[in-house]
Amino acid sequence: MAVFHIDNARWHNVPFMMKCGKALNERKAEVRIQFRHAPPPLFPGLARNELVISVQPDEAVYVKLMTKQPGLGMKLDQKELDFSYKHNFDEKTPEAYERLIYEVTRGEHSLFVRGDELDYAWQIFTPFLEKLEKVKPETYQYGERSLASADELARKNGFERSKYSSMR
């Protein structure tokens, strides 16, 4: 797991965390934005609201929100507003390589980078990759959810895992 920061006023103190691995307990690629509680929190200890963009295996965009259950009581629960492709469209979404091969056969270039864009990308990432070559990866058991050290790094950077086990 790695934590990145963008050095400007808008993103000051906002961590960007990347976590990846092979042979984990599930295969997924997603962008998860966890919103901080507004100070002072009205109900301390609640799960944070999140915006999740799921890329694979199930393409979806959903928002996890803490809501008050209807009625006179004050019971709070986490619910989802969900837009998922498999529930809203009958057509199968093509895999990434299927789409690329299809576009190549049509002569479509919009999904591919230009040469100068690729040169700039290498200028940005080469120093990072050179430093990364010196890092020894941690090992973990096949099928684990995550490394304990990755969970601890996320916690230190303000990420809170939801205690609502029924949620994804």
GUMI-873045 format. One line per field, with one value per residue: residue in one letter; x, z, y of N, C-alpha, C in turn. Coordinates in nm, 4 decimals, padded with zeros to 6 digits. Each point is the difference from the previous one (the first is absolute). Layout:
// residues N
res	(a, ...) $
n.px	(X, ...) $
n.pz	(Z, ...) $
n.py	(Y, ...) $
ca.px	(X, ...) $
ca.pz	(Z, ...) $
ca.py	(Y, ...) $
c.px	(X, ...) $
c.pz	(Z, ...) $
c.py	(Y, ...) $
***
This chain:
// residues 168
res	(m, a, v, f, h, i, d, n, a, r, w, h, n, v, p, f, m, m, k, c, g, k, a, l, n, e, r, k, a, e, v, r, i, q, f, r, h, a, p, p, p, l, f, p, g, l, a, r, n, e, l, v, i, s, v, q, p, d, e, a, v, y, v, k, l, m, t, k, q, p, g, l, g, m, k, l, d, q, k, e, l, d, f, s, y, k, h, n, f, d, e, k, t, p, e, a, y, e, r, l, i, y, e, v, t, r, g, e, h, s, l, f, v, r, g, d, e, l, d, y, a, w, q, i, f, t, p, f, l, e, k, l, e, k, v, k, p, e, t, y, q, y, g, e, r, s, l, a, s, a, d, e, l, a, r, k, n, g, f, e, r, s, k, y, s, s, m, r) $
n.px	(00.0850, -00.0458, 00.0508, -00.0784, 00.0696, -00.0957, 00.1076, -00.1254, -00.0567, -00.0515, 00.1110, 00.0249, 00.0852, -00.0146, -00.0057, 00.0808, -00.0785, 00.1061, -00.0864, 00.0919, -00.0308, 00.0673, -00.0966, -00.0657, -00.0811, 00.0180, -00.0526, 00.0614, -00.0558, 00.0300, -00.0729, 00.0537, -00.0986, 00.0739, -00.1197, 00.0675, -00.0140, -00.1095, 00.0924, -00.0461, 00.0325, -00.1177, 00.0433, 00.0852, 00.0981, -00.0675, -00.0400, 00.1064, -00.0489, -00.0316, 00.0804, -00.0581, 00.1081, -00.0814, 00.1247, 00.0404, -00.0623, -00.0654, -00.0156, 00.0283, -00.0934, 00.0481, -00.0945, 00.0880, -00.1209, 00.0323, -00.1056, -00.0989, -00.0272, -00.0994, -00.0740, -00.0498, 00.0567, 00.1176, -00.0515, 00.1336, 00.0065, 00.0900, -00.0321, -00.0366, 00.0464, -00.0574, 00.0988, -00.0523, 00.0994, 00.0359, -00.0391, 00.0701, 00.0853, -00.0619, 00.0660, 00.0825, 00.0668, 00.0626, 00.0838, 00.0955, 00.0593, -00.1198, -00.0185, 00.1219, -00.0132, -00.1218, 00.0495, 00.0967, -00.0890, -00.0530, 00.1288, -00.0655, 00.0483, -00.1225, 00.0045, 00.0821, 00.1140, 00.0258, 00.0950, -00.0333, -00.1243, 00.0394, 00.0704, -00.1022, -00.0785, 00.0910, 00.0014, -00.1305, -00.0167, 00.0947, 00.0061, -00.1315, 00.0038, 00.0942, -00.0741, -00.1050, 00.0960, 00.0254, -00.1317, 00.0155, -00.0756, -00.1062, 00.0144, -00.0941, -00.0916, -00.0048, -00.0791, 00.1045, -00.0694, 00.0993, 00.1049, 00.0380, 00.1197, -00.0682, -00.0670, 00.1148, 00.0620, -00.1039, 00.0007, 00.1333, -00.0466, -00.0741, 00.0341, -00.1314, 00.0275, -00.1012, -00.0731, -00.0565, 00.0008, -00.1259, 00.0802, 00.0112) $
n.pz	(00.0000, -00.0700, 00.0600, -00.0798, -00.0139, -00.0313, -00.0445, 00.0364, -00.0049, -00.1146, -00.0195, 00.0689, 00.0508, -00.1307, 00.0680, -00.0968, 00.0239, -00.0347, -00.0192, -00.0127, -00.0664, 00.0016, -00.0428, -00.0006, 00.1002, -00.0678, -00.1225, 00.0171, -00.0717, 00.0902, -00.0112, 00.1193, 00.0063, 00.1080, 00.0264, 00.0406, 00.1302, -00.0110, 00.0367, 00.1193, 00.0080, -00.0603, -00.0681, 00.0994, -00.0699, -00.0813, -00.0894, -00.0754, -00.0633, -00.1021, -00.0968, -00.0635, -00.0774, -00.0284, -00.0323, 00.0878, 00.0099, 00.0899, -00.1224, 00.0821, 00.0355, 00.1231, 00.0775, 00.0985, 00.0517, 00.1040, 00.0306, 00.0295, 00.0721, -00.0875, 00.0513, 00.1213, -00.0141, 00.0563, -00.0636, -00.0059, -00.1327, -00.0527, -00.1021, -00.1140, -00.0713, -00.0784, -00.0853, -00.0232, -00.0859, 00.0773, 00.0864, -00.0798, -00.0449, -00.1092, -00.0710, -00.0443, 00.1027, -00.1097, 00.0043, 00.0759, -00.0087, 00.0263, 00.0819, 00.0508, -00.0024, 00.0475, 00.0825, 00.0220, 00.0000, 00.0727, 00.0395, 00.1142, 00.0123, 00.0296, 00.0070, -00.0934, 00.0682, -00.0141, -00.0899, -00.0162, 00.0049, -00.0753, -00.0748, 00.0131, -00.0282, -00.0898, -00.0369, 00.0161, -00.0613, -00.0864, 00.0558, -00.0067, -00.1234, -00.0185, 00.0748, -00.0723, -00.0929, 00.0875, -00.0164, 00.1127, -00.0874, 00.0724, 00.0685, -00.0549, 00.0753, -00.0850, -00.0596, 00.0503, 00.0886, 00.0875, -00.0131, 00.1175, -00.0601, -00.1045, 00.0777, 00.0617, -00.1165, -00.0447, 00.1126, -00.0070, -00.1229, 00.1010, -00.0649, 00.0001, 00.0395, -00.0821, 00.1080, -00.1088, 00.0509, -00.0012, 00.0167, -00.1284) $
n.py	(-00.1170, 00.1032, 00.1059, 00.0740, 00.1131, 00.0849, 00.0627, 00.0231, 00.1203, -00.0356, -00.0689, 00.1103, -00.0864, -00.0208, -00.1146, -00.0408, -00.1037, -00.0722, -00.0977, -00.0925, -00.1066, -00.1100, -00.0804, 00.1164, 00.0293, 00.1147, -00.0070, 00.1184, 00.0962, 00.0917, 00.1081, 00.0187, 00.0890, 00.0141, 00.0502, 00.1048, -00.0223, 00.0758, 00.0890, -00.0117, -00.1288, -00.0037, -00.1066, 00.0178, -00.0539, 00.0815, -00.0892, 00.0198, 00.1058, -00.0795, 00.0410, -00.1025, -00.0021, -00.0993, -00.0361, -00.0909, -00.1114, 00.0713, 00.0522, 00.1007, 00.0857, 00.0087, 00.0506, -00.0122, 00.0078, 00.0745, -00.0738, 00.0818, -00.1070, -00.0198, 00.0943, -00.0182, -00.1168, -00.0224, -00.1054, -00.0044, 00.0007, -00.0822, 00.0801, -00.0612, 00.1013, -00.0890, 00.0260, -00.1178, -00.0201, -00.1022, 00.0950, 00.0800, -00.0923, -00.0400, 00.0929, -00.0947, 00.0466, 00.0459, -00.1017, 00.0504, -00.1184, -00.0494, 00.1020, -00.0169, -00.1319, 00.0178, 00.0923, -00.0893, -00.0979, 00.0959, -00.0042, -00.0219, 00.1234, 00.0340, -00.1324, 00.0456, -00.0036, 00.1312, 00.0090, 00.1290, -00.0459, -00.1009, 00.0875, 00.0855, -00.1030, -00.0377, 00.1290, -00.0130, -00.1158, 00.0333, 00.1227, -00.0050, -00.0485, 00.0931, 00.0822, -00.0350, -00.0016, 00.0981, -00.0012, -00.0695, -00.0665, 00.0294, -00.1114, -00.0739, -00.0546, -00.1013, 00.0879, 00.0669, 00.0739, 00.0108, 00.0769, -00.0458, 00.0029, -00.0491, -00.0824, -00.0219, -00.0082, -00.0697, -00.0703, -00.0043, -00.0251, -00.0469, -00.1123, -00.0050, -00.1229, -00.0196, 00.0177, 00.0505, -00.1214, 00.0443, 00.1030, 00.0353) $
ca.px	(-00.0850, 00.0740, -00.0788, 00.0508, -00.0592, 00.0160, 00.0503, -00.0652, -00.0945, -00.1261, 00.0129, 00.0859, -00.0353, -00.0910, 00.0808, -00.0453, 00.0567, -00.0081, 00.0262, -00.0158, 00.0611, -00.0405, -00.0507, -00.0724, -00.1265, -00.0912, 00.0570, -00.0770, 00.0674, -00.0980, 00.0404, -00.0845, 00.0198, -00.0622, -00.0165, 00.0204, -00.1130, 00.0080, 00.0173, 00.0138, -00.0962, -00.1233, -00.0107, 00.1343, 00.0116, -00.0713, 00.0788, 00.0069, -00.0618, 00.0986, -00.0332, 00.0799, -00.0088, 00.0491, 00.0407, -00.0160, -00.0633, -00.1353, 00.0041, -00.1060, 00.0287, -00.0951, 00.0297, -00.0383, -00.0417, -00.0614, -00.1352, -00.0883, -00.1114, -00.1285, -00.0693, 00.0250, 00.1272, 00.1234, 00.0866, 00.0728, 00.0468, 00.0674, -00.0725, 00.0655, -00.0635, 00.0791, -00.0188, 00.0852, -00.0257, -00.0660, -00.1405, -00.0675, 00.0120, -00.0060, 00.1178, 00.1235, 00.1053, 00.1194, 00.1226, 00.0857, 00.0733, -00.0976, -00.0303, 00.1180, 00.0147, -00.1083, 00.0334, 00.1112, -00.0529, -00.0766, 00.0895, -00.0292, 00.1209, -00.0279, 00.0297, 00.1440, 00.0747, 00.0922, 00.1397, 00.0485, -00.0644, 00.0721, 00.1289, -00.0223, -00.0339, 00.1247, 00.0756, -00.0608, 00.0035, 00.1311, 00.0628, -00.0761, 00.0291, 00.1378, -00.0020, -00.0792, 00.0826, 00.0796, -00.0900, -00.0305, -00.1438, -00.0397, -00.0706, -00.1251, -00.0581, -00.0970, -00.1390, -00.0225, -00.0686, 00.0955, 00.1088, -00.0253, 00.0747, -00.0758, -00.1136, 00.0521, 00.0375, -00.1254, -00.0552, 00.0831, -00.0288, -00.1375, -00.1039, -00.0735, -00.0755, -00.1375, -00.0345, -00.1263, 00.0479, -00.0864, 00.0319, 00.1185) $
ca.pz	(00.0000, -00.0054, 00.0255, -00.0745, 00.0300, -00.1044, 00.0663, -00.0332, 00.1038, -00.0065, 00.0478, 00.1186, 00.1033, -00.0499, -00.0451, -00.1078, 00.0353, -00.1016, 00.0564, -00.1021, 00.0347, -00.0771, 00.0791, 00.1191, 00.0145, -00.1076, -00.1119, -00.0230, -00.0237, 00.0327, 00.0576, 00.1185, 00.0595, 00.1321, 00.0438, 00.1427, 00.0730, 00.0191, 00.1440, 00.0841, -00.0433, 00.0795, 00.0552, -00.0042, -00.0130, -00.1152, -00.1206, -00.0905, -00.1313, -00.1028, -00.1418, -00.0518, -00.1440, -00.0181, -00.1377, -00.0273, -00.1086, -00.0252, -00.0210, 00.0756, 00.0782, 00.1102, 00.1123, 00.1290, 00.0838, 00.1300, -00.0037, 00.1137, -00.0390, 00.0170, 00.1271, 00.1061, 00.0669, -00.0551, -00.0443, -00.1214, -00.0731, -00.1243, -00.1181, -00.1267, -00.1238, -00.0862, -00.1450, -00.0427, -00.1394, -00.0185, 00.0381, -00.0803, -00.1427, -00.0345, -00.0776, 00.0716, -00.0173, -00.0486, 00.0781, -00.0472, -00.1205, -00.1073, -00.0517, -00.0707, -00.1262, -00.0863, -00.0484, -00.0944, -00.1278, -00.0624, -00.0289, 00.0970, 00.0771, 00.1167, 00.1251, 00.0088, 00.0263, -00.1032, 00.0353, 00.0948, 00.1288, 00.0563, 00.0457, 00.1253, 00.1043, 00.0434, 00.0766, 00.1323, 00.0762, 00.0066, 00.1330, 00.0956, -00.0249, 00.0428, 00.1461, 00.0321, -00.0219, 00.1204, 00.1086, 00.0039, 00.0282, 00.1113, -00.0430, 00.0702, -00.0330, -00.1099, 00.0396, 00.1055, -00.0413, -00.0075, 00.0973, 00.1223, -00.0101, -00.0897, 00.0783, 00.0978, -00.0735, -00.0357, 00.1236, 00.0371, -00.0934, 00.0188, -00.0572, 00.0999, -00.0544, 00.0482, 00.0852, -00.0511, -00.0766, -00.1124, -00.1117, -00.0747) $
ca.py	(00.1170, 00.1259, 00.1200, 00.1139, 00.1304, 00.1010, 00.1195, 00.1262, 00.0418, -00.0740, -00.1374, 00.0000, -00.0990, -00.1038, -00.1139, -00.0868, -00.1300, -00.1045, -00.1322, -00.1035, -00.1275, -00.1174, -00.1129, 00.0433, -00.0720, 00.0363, 00.0743, 00.1209, 00.1277, 00.1026, 00.1275, 00.0195, 00.1324, 00.0010, 00.1380, 00.0240, 00.0568, 00.1446, 00.0262, -00.1181, -00.1015, -00.0072, -00.1345, -00.0591, -00.1446, -00.0534, -00.0241, 00.1139, -00.0147, -00.0346, -00.0121, -00.1106, -00.0255, -00.1361, -00.0201, -00.1416, -00.0726, 00.0496, 00.1436, 00.0663, 00.1194, 00.0037, 00.0867, -00.0574, 00.1126, -00.0242, 00.0558, -00.0259, -00.0850, 00.0693, -00.0208, 00.0961, -00.0286, 00.0571, -00.1088, 00.0342, -00.1166, 00.0328, -00.0477, 00.0307, 00.0433, -00.0871, -00.0103, -00.1091, -00.0329, -00.1292, 00.0111, 00.1016, -00.0274, -00.1412, -00.0362, -00.0321, 00.0988, -00.0699, 00.0090, 00.1092, -00.0374, -00.0179, 00.1343, 00.0495, -00.0736, 00.0477, 00.1346, -00.0132, -00.0494, 00.1100, 00.1112, 00.1073, 00.0286, 00.0846, -00.0689, -00.0203, 00.1230, 00.0460, -00.0206, 00.1008, -00.0276, -00.1129, 00.0525, 00.0727, -00.0973, -00.0635, 00.0996, 00.0104, -00.1249, -00.0649, 00.0137, -00.0807, -00.1409, -00.0256, -00.0136, -00.1182, -00.1191, -00.0235, -00.0389, -00.1441, -00.0177, -00.0869, -00.1204, -00.0290, -00.1299, -00.0032, 00.0158, 00.0987, 00.1220, 00.1089, -00.0058, 00.0763, 00.1260, 00.0878, 00.0490, 00.0949, 00.1213, 00.0676, 00.0561, 00.1148, 00.1082, 00.0453, -00.0854, -00.0785, -00.1138, -00.0022, -00.1138, -00.0534, -00.1154, -00.0341, 00.0878, -00.0408) $
c.px	(00.0892, -00.0964, 00.0685, -00.0722, 00.0266, 00.0328, -00.0647, -00.1070, -00.1271, 00.0094, 00.0920, -00.0554, -00.1039, 00.0856, -00.0674, 00.0695, -00.0214, 00.0380, -00.0219, 00.0671, -00.0506, -00.0470, -00.0596, -00.1335, -00.1034, 00.0741, -00.0851, 00.0922, -00.1055, 00.0686, -00.0969, 00.0358, -00.0768, -00.0019, 00.0216, -00.1282, 00.0191, 00.0166, -00.1079, -00.1028, -00.1218, -00.0123, 00.1380, -00.0052, -00.0737, 00.0953, -00.0036, -00.0773, 00.1104, -00.0621, 00.0925, -00.0277, 00.0655, 00.0275, -00.0145, -00.0041, -00.1409, 00.0033, -00.1182, 00.0524, -00.1019, 00.0505, -00.0491, -00.0265, -00.0518, -00.1358, -00.0741, -00.1141, -00.1300, -00.0636, 00.0422, 00.1345, 00.1182, 00.0971, 00.0612, 00.0541, 00.0687, -00.0757, 00.0760, -00.0970, 00.0846, -00.0401, 00.0970, -00.0402, -00.0789, -00.1479, -00.0784, 00.0061, -00.0017, 00.1253, 00.1186, 00.1020, 00.1256, 00.1172, 00.0895, 00.0705, -00.0939, -00.0283, 00.1181, 00.0177, -00.1067, 00.0332, 00.1158, -00.0520, -00.0818, 00.0888, -00.0215, 00.1201, -00.0275, 00.0298, 00.1493, 00.0701, 00.0876, 00.1426, 00.0510, -00.0618, 00.0703, 00.1370, -00.0137, -00.0326, 00.1262, 00.0848, -00.0532, 00.0266, 00.1369, 00.0687, -00.0703, 00.0347, 00.1430, 00.0080, -00.0727, 00.0802, 00.0814, -00.0844, -00.0280, -00.1484, -00.0246, -00.0730, -00.1254, -00.0528, -00.0994, -00.1409, -00.0255, -00.0714, 00.0993, 00.1148, -00.0374, 00.0715, -00.0712, -00.1212, 00.0448, 00.0403, -00.1244, -00.0612, 00.0770, -00.0278, -00.1476, -00.1082, -00.0647, -00.0761, -00.1369, -00.0257, -00.1304, 00.0328, -00.0879, 00.0306, 00.1235, 00.1129) $
c.pz	(00.0000, 00.0245, -00.0712, 00.0449, -00.1177, 00.0689, -00.0584, 00.1050, 00.0014, 00.0642, 00.1209, 00.1054, -00.0449, -00.0510, -00.1159, 00.0234, -00.1139, 00.0642, -00.1103, 00.0484, -00.0922, 00.0977, 00.1329, 00.0048, -00.1054, -00.1058, -00.0196, -00.0268, 00.0250, 00.0487, 00.1149, 00.0618, 00.1306, 00.0511, 00.1503, 00.0619, 00.0093, 00.1499, 00.0518, -00.0433, 00.0929, 00.0711, -00.0076, -00.0140, -00.1179, -00.1161, -00.0874, -00.1282, -00.1022, -00.1383, -00.0546, -00.1486, -00.0218, -00.1487, -00.0402, 00.1302, -00.0340, -00.0100, 00.0701, 00.0574, 00.1126, 00.1113, 00.1254, 00.0946, 00.1338, -00.0010, 00.1296, -00.0498, 00.0225, 00.1352, 00.1035, 00.0697, -00.0684, -00.0401, -00.1348, -00.0638, -00.1281, -00.1162, -00.1248, -00.1019, -00.1088, -00.1460, -00.0481, -00.1410, -00.0141, 00.0398, -00.0878, -00.1501, -00.0235, -00.0737, 00.0902, -00.0294, -00.0475, 00.0954, -00.0628, -00.1301, -00.1169, -00.0661, -00.0787, -00.1350, -00.0992, -00.0592, -00.0997, -00.1362, -00.0733, -00.0375, 00.0935, 00.0915, 00.1323, 00.1340, 00.0231, 00.0211, -00.1197, 00.0494, 00.1015, 00.1383, 00.0714, 00.0519, 00.1331, 00.1151, 00.0521, 00.0802, 00.1427, 00.0824, 00.0113, 00.1346, 00.1075, -00.0162, 00.0425, 00.1518, 00.0419, -00.0170, 00.1236, 00.1185, -00.0092, 00.0340, 00.1200, -00.0562, 00.0848, -00.0476, -00.1152, 00.0556, 00.1132, -00.0559, -00.0234, 00.0960, 00.1225, -00.0058, -00.0926, 00.0724, 00.1012, -00.0672, -00.0400, 00.1229, 00.0424, -00.0887, -00.0012, -00.0603, 00.1105, -00.0689, 00.0624, 00.0841, -00.0465, -00.0963, -00.1190, -00.1228, -00.0725, 00.0223) $
c.py	(00.1228, 00.1149, 00.1158, 00.1262, 00.0927, 00.1313, 00.1264, 00.0284, -00.0847, -00.1373, -00.0114, -00.0973, -00.1023, -00.1161, -00.0743, -00.1332, -00.0984, -00.1316, -00.1021, -00.1280, -00.1085, -00.1066, 00.0458, -00.0723, 00.0376, 00.0809, 00.1240, 00.1172, 00.1069, 00.1263, 00.0242, 00.1345, 00.0028, 00.1445, 00.0108, 00.0514, 00.1506, 00.0269, 00.0933, -00.1042, -00.0037, -00.1341, -00.0663, -00.1516, -00.0598, -00.0244, 00.1245, -00.0294, -00.0260, 00.0041, -00.1073, -00.0160, -00.1354, -00.0228, -00.1463, -00.0775, 00.0517, 00.1519, 00.0649, 00.1310, -00.0014, 00.0908, -00.0708, 00.1168, -00.0480, 00.0703, -00.0341, -00.0874, 00.0755, -00.0334, 00.1022, -00.0220, 00.0654, -00.1100, 00.0379, -00.1269, 00.0468, -00.0644, 00.0418, 00.0567, -00.0632, 00.0125, -00.1061, -00.0419, -00.1295, 00.0037, 00.0974, -00.0236, -00.1498, -00.0457, -00.0291, 00.1100, -00.0717, 00.0165, 00.1061, -00.0354, -00.0259, 00.1341, 00.0553, -00.0683, 00.0437, 00.1369, -00.0036, -00.0444, 00.1068, 00.1183, 00.1187, 00.0199, 00.0707, -00.0681, -00.0197, 00.1331, 00.0348, -00.0216, 00.0998, -00.0192, -00.1146, 00.0434, 00.0733, -00.0947, -00.0683, 00.0978, 00.0114, -00.1263, -00.0658, 00.0203, -00.0832, -00.1483, -00.0359, -00.0158, -00.1275, -00.1287, -00.0366, -00.0481, -00.1494, -00.0168, -00.0907, -00.1216, -00.0183, -00.1344, 00.0156, 00.0144, 00.0980, 00.1222, 00.1120, -00.0280, 00.0810, 00.1343, 00.0992, 00.0578, 00.1050, 00.1322, 00.0787, 00.0663, 00.1245, 00.1212, 00.0384, -00.0855, -00.0817, -00.1109, -00.0027, -00.1240, -00.0649, -00.1128, -00.0349, 00.0837, -00.0515, 00.0961) $
***
